[in-house]
Amino acid sequence: MFGFKNKEDESSLQVPKHIGIIMDGNGRWAKTRMQPRVLGHKAGMEALQEVAKAASRMGVQVLTVYAFSTENWSRPEKEVKFIMNLPVEFYDRYVPELHRQGVKIQMIGDVDRLPAATSDSLRRAEELTADNQGMILNFALNYGGRAELTKAVQKIVKQVQVGALEADQVTDQVISSHLYTGVLPEEVRDPELIIRTSGEMRLSNFMPWQSAYSEFYFTDTLWPDFDAQSLEEAVQEYNRRNRRFGGV
């Protein structure tokens, strides 16, 4: 097992199969240090590397990280360009080690608007790690939950129109399979735990469908300061929850 500090009967602790993280607070982290916001994003990338390795060691099967939303394009152009270059740097600096640890890298979101260098680095990371059998590190990049649902509905409507699907055959499972997360194994498409850093308490268009029964963990810690111990504390809290799924 991994190093829980409170020793709450470690044998009974359950590690979530799928954890989603809304990585928030990079800009504020930089501001408190009198640094440009972009350096906060760089520090956030380093935090992601540590947390990804910790999650893999714990036995998490899928770690989905909210890297860039469809709304983030409204940020200053210089900041957006810097963020779009981070996957390139991440590939060069961190992907080789994650690959050695058996981590499989995937991406969800609308890739069409991404710069060529960004999408190319992600494609190379996916190809390099495609056969790995370890944790899936799932980047939500140019991702928006409402856009995801809209695209899924459009695909399903087209199937109904051509007679490939009857309207009464549209189930939760059908919708789930048409979402971006449909590329994940069915049993781990929905995160059991969603973590948001920096003290904000909202989803911000992150996985609105998939989070229907997720447990939420909010922390004041800014993302660049979130580390392996922080992740362990979140999992400890998850284990204190009583997940009833609408029952009693």
C-alpha positions as CSV (number, residue, x, y, z in Angstrom):
1,M,0.0,0.0,0.0
2,F,1.0,3.6,-0.1
3,G,1.9,5.9,2.8
4,F,-1.2,7.1,4.5
5,K,-0.3,9.1,7.5
6,N,-3.3,8.3,9.7
7,K,-3.1,4.5,9.3
8,E,-6.9,4.2,9.2
9,D,-6.9,0.4,8.6
10,E,-5.1,0.7,5.3
11,S,-6.4,-2.8,4.2
12,S,-9.9,-1.4,4.0
13,L,-9.0,1.8,2.0
14,Q,-10.3,1.9,-1.5
15,V,-8.4,3.6,-4.3
16,P,-10.8,5.3,-6.8
17,K,-10.5,3.6,-10.2
18,H,-10.9,7.0,-12.0
19,I,-9.9,10.4,-10.5
20,G,-10.5,13.7,-12.2
21,I,-8.6,16.8,-11.3
22,I,-9.5,20.4,-12.0
23,M,-6.0,21.9,-11.8
24,D,-6.7,25.4,-10.6
25,G,-4.6,28.2,-9.1
26,N,-1.5,28.4,-11.3
27,G,-1.9,32.1,-11.9
28,R,-2.5,32.9,-8.3
29,W,0.5,30.8,-7.3
30,A,2.7,32.9,-9.5
31,K,1.1,36.1,-8.4
32,T,1.9,35.4,-4.7
33,R,5.6,35.0,-5.8
34,M,5.6,38.2,-7.8
35,Q,6.1,36.1,-11.0
36,P,4.4,36.1,-14.4
37,R,1.3,33.8,-14.6
38,V,3.0,31.7,-17.2
39,L,5.6,30.5,-14.6
40,G,2.7,29.3,-12.6
41,H,1.6,27.1,-15.5
42,K,5.2,25.7,-15.7
43,A,5.2,24.9,-12.0
44,G,1.7,23.3,-12.5
45,M,3.2,21.0,-15.2
46,E,5.9,19.8,-12.7
47,A,3.2,19.2,-10.1
48,L,1.3,17.1,-12.7
49,Q,4.3,14.9,-13.2
50,E,4.6,14.2,-9.5
51,V,0.8,13.6,-9.0
52,A,0.6,11.3,-12.0
53,K,3.4,9.1,-10.7
54,A,1.8,9.0,-7.3
55,A,-1.6,8.1,-8.7
56,S,0.0,5.3,-10.8
57,R,1.8,3.9,-7.7
58,M,-1.6,3.9,-5.8
59,G,-3.2,1.8,-8.4
60,V,-5.5,4.5,-10.0
61,Q,-6.6,3.2,-13.4
62,V,-7.5,6.5,-15.0
63,L,-6.3,10.0,-14.0
64,T,-8.2,12.7,-16.1
65,V,-6.7,16.2,-15.7
66,Y,-8.4,19.4,-16.9
67,A,-5.6,21.0,-18.8
68,F,-7.3,23.6,-21.0
69,S,-11.0,24.3,-21.4
70,T,-13.0,25.6,-24.4
71,E,-13.4,28.8,-22.5
72,N,-9.7,29.3,-21.8
73,W,-9.1,30.7,-25.3
74,S,-10.4,34.0,-23.9
75,R,-7.2,34.4,-21.9
76,P,-4.4,36.7,-23.0
77,E,-2.8,35.5,-26.2
78,K,0.7,35.3,-24.7
79,E,-0.6,33.0,-21.9
80,V,-2.5,30.8,-24.3
81,K,0.6,30.4,-26.5
82,F,2.6,29.4,-23.5
83,I,0.0,26.9,-22.3
84,M,-0.2,25.4,-25.8
85,N,3.6,24.8,-25.7
86,L,3.4,22.9,-22.4
87,P,2.4,19.6,-24.0
88,V,5.5,19.8,-26.2
89,E,7.7,20.4,-23.2
90,F,5.9,17.7,-21.2
91,Y,6.5,15.2,-24.0
92,D,10.2,16.0,-24.1
93,R,10.8,16.1,-20.3
94,Y,8.3,13.8,-18.7
95,V,6.7,11.3,-21.1
96,P,9.8,9.0,-21.3
97,E,9.7,8.4,-17.6
98,L,5.9,7.9,-17.6
99,H,6.4,5.5,-20.5
100,R,8.9,3.4,-18.5
101,Q,6.4,3.2,-15.7
102,G,3.8,1.8,-18.1
103,V,1.5,4.9,-18.1
104,K,-0.7,5.2,-21.1
105,I,-1.4,8.7,-22.4
106,Q,-4.7,9.7,-24.0
107,M,-6.5,12.9,-24.7
108,I,-10.1,14.0,-24.8
109,G,-11.4,17.2,-26.3
110,D,-11.7,19.0,-29.6
111,V,-8.2,18.7,-31.2
112,D,-9.1,20.6,-34.4
113,R,-8.4,24.0,-32.9
114,L,-5.1,23.1,-31.3
115,P,-1.8,24.3,-32.8
116,A,0.0,21.7,-34.9
117,A,2.9,21.4,-32.5
118,T,0.6,20.8,-29.6
119,S,-1.5,18.2,-31.3
120,D,1.6,16.5,-32.7
121,S,3.2,16.1,-29.3
122,L,0.1,14.6,-27.9
123,R,-0.3,12.3,-30.8
124,R,3.3,11.1,-30.4
125,A,2.8,10.6,-26.7
126,E,-0.4,8.5,-27.4
127,E,1.5,6.4,-30.1
128,L,4.5,5.8,-27.9
129,T,2.4,4.6,-24.9
130,A,-0.4,3.0,-26.8
131,D,0.5,-0.6,-25.7
132,N,1.2,0.3,-22.1
133,Q,-1.0,-1.5,-19.6
134,G,-0.7,0.8,-16.6
135,M,-2.6,3.9,-15.6
136,I,-4.3,6.0,-18.3
137,L,-3.2,9.7,-18.0
138,N,-6.1,11.3,-19.8
139,F,-5.6,15.0,-20.8
140,A,-8.8,17.0,-21.2
141,L,-7.4,19.6,-23.6
142,N,-9.7,22.1,-25.4
143,Y,-12.4,20.3,-23.5
144,G,-15.8,21.5,-22.6
145,G,-18.5,19.3,-21.1
146,R,-21.4,21.0,-22.8
147,A,-19.7,20.8,-26.2
148,E,-19.0,17.2,-25.5
149,L,-22.7,16.5,-24.8
150,T,-23.7,18.5,-27.9
151,K,-21.4,16.5,-30.2
152,A,-22.7,13.3,-28.7
153,V,-26.3,14.2,-29.3
154,Q,-25.5,15.2,-32.8
155,K,-23.9,11.8,-33.5
156,I,-26.9,9.9,-32.0
157,V,-29.4,12.0,-33.9
158,K,-27.7,11.2,-37.2
159,Q,-27.8,7.5,-36.3
160,V,-31.5,7.7,-35.6
161,Q,-32.1,9.6,-38.8
162,V,-30.5,6.9,-41.0
163,G,-32.2,4.1,-39.1
164,A,-29.1,2.7,-37.4
165,L,-30.7,3.4,-34.0
166,E,-34.2,3.7,-32.7
167,A,-35.1,6.6,-30.4
168,D,-36.1,4.3,-27.6
169,Q,-32.7,2.6,-27.9
170,V,-31.0,5.7,-26.7
171,T,-29.9,4.8,-23.2
172,D,-27.4,6.1,-20.6
173,Q,-24.9,3.6,-22.0
174,V,-25.4,4.8,-25.6
175,I,-24.9,8.4,-24.6
176,S,-21.9,7.5,-22.5
177,S,-20.3,5.6,-25.4
178,H,-20.6,8.7,-27.7
179,L,-18.9,11.1,-25.3
180,Y,-15.2,11.8,-25.5
181,T,-14.7,9.4,-22.6
182,G,-16.2,6.7,-24.7
183,V,-12.6,5.8,-25.6
184,L,-12.1,4.6,-22.0
185,P,-13.0,1.2,-20.8
186,E,-16.7,1.3,-19.9
187,E,-16.2,0.5,-16.2
188,V,-13.9,3.5,-15.7
189,R,-15.5,6.2,-17.8
190,D,-17.0,8.1,-14.9
191,P,-14.6,9.5,-12.2
192,E,-15.4,8.3,-8.7
193,L,-13.5,11.2,-7.2
194,I,-13.1,14.8,-8.6
195,I,-10.5,17.0,-7.0
196,R,-10.5,20.8,-7.4
197,T,-7.6,22.9,-6.1
198,S,-7.3,26.6,-5.2
199,G,-10.5,26.9,-3.1
200,E,-13.0,27.3,-5.9
201,M,-16.1,25.1,-5.6
202,R,-17.6,24.5,-9.1
203,L,-17.2,22.1,-12.0
204,S,-16.4,24.8,-14.6
205,N,-17.8,22.7,-17.4
206,F,-15.8,19.6,-16.5
207,M,-17.5,16.2,-17.1
208,P,-21.1,17.3,-16.2
209,W,-22.5,13.9,-17.4
210,Q,-19.7,11.7,-16.0
211,S,-19.7,13.4,-12.6
212,A,-23.4,12.5,-11.7
213,Y,-22.3,10.4,-8.8
214,S,-18.7,11.5,-8.3
215,E,-17.5,12.5,-4.9
216,F,-16.0,16.0,-4.8
217,Y,-13.0,17.1,-2.9
218,F,-12.2,20.8,-2.7
219,T,-8.9,22.1,-1.3
220,D,-7.4,25.6,-0.8
221,T,-4.1,24.3,-2.0
222,L,-3.0,25.9,-5.3
223,W,-2.3,23.4,-8.0
224,P,1.5,23.9,-8.2
225,D,1.6,23.0,-4.4
226,F,-0.5,19.9,-4.8
227,D,1.7,16.9,-4.4
228,A,1.7,13.1,-3.6
229,Q,0.7,13.7,0.0
230,S,-2.1,16.0,-1.1
231,L,-3.4,13.2,-3.3
232,E,-3.3,10.7,-0.5
233,E,-5.3,13.1,1.8
234,A,-7.9,13.4,-0.9
235,V,-8.2,9.6,-1.2
236,Q,-8.4,9.3,2.6
237,E,-11.3,11.7,2.5
238,Y,-12.9,9.8,-0.3
239,N,-12.8,6.7,1.9
240,R,-14.7,8.5,4.6
241,R,-17.7,9.2,2.3
242,N,-20.8,7.0,2.2
243,R,-21.6,6.5,-1.5
244,R,-25.3,5.6,-1.6
245,F,-26.0,6.3,-5.3
246,G,-29.5,7.5,-4.5
247,G,-30.2,4.7,-2.0
248,V,-30.2,4.8,1.8
